Amino acid sequence: WHAIRDEIRGHARGVEIERRDDAKARKAARLRDQRKPELAAACSRIEHAFYHLDGPGQLPHLDSLLEIPDLDGVQWIPGAGVKPTKEWLDVYEKIHKAGKLIHLHGDAETLDLVADRLGTAEGIFFSWMPEFKTLDEGCKFLEKWGVPAGL
C-alpha cells in the first residue's frame, strides 16, 4: 500500500492508492474473492480512495474494482512497452461510466482525446501539462473544458 497524505492545517487527509506490482500476476477471481473485501474496507476508511491500475495485466481486475462503492477513482497507467496512454480510451470510458473519477497522466492532447471521448472533462484529475510555458497559457487551455480561470 502506498498512502499519500495531504497535510491541511495539521490534519491528515488520506488518499490511498493500491499499488502492488504483483497484482497483475493474480487471477481476477482471486482478487475478487480474497483481495476485494480488503480493498473495500480500506476504501471505506479514507476520504479519497484511488486504485493505481498498472499495465494491461491488471485490466482483468477493472470490472471487479469498479464495483467497490467507496472506491472514488482509478489511475490507469499502461506501463512501458505498450501503446501510450492516449490509446486506451476504452479503459477511461469504462471508468467514467462506472461513476468513478479518473487520475489522468499525460499531455494536453491526451486530455483532449479522453475528454472528447467522455463528452466532458468533469471527473478527470489531470496531473501533467509540461508544454505550457506560462500559467495563463495553461489556464486558457483548461477553460475550454469548463475549468474557471484564475486557479
Disulfide bonds with the S-S distance in Angstrom:
none
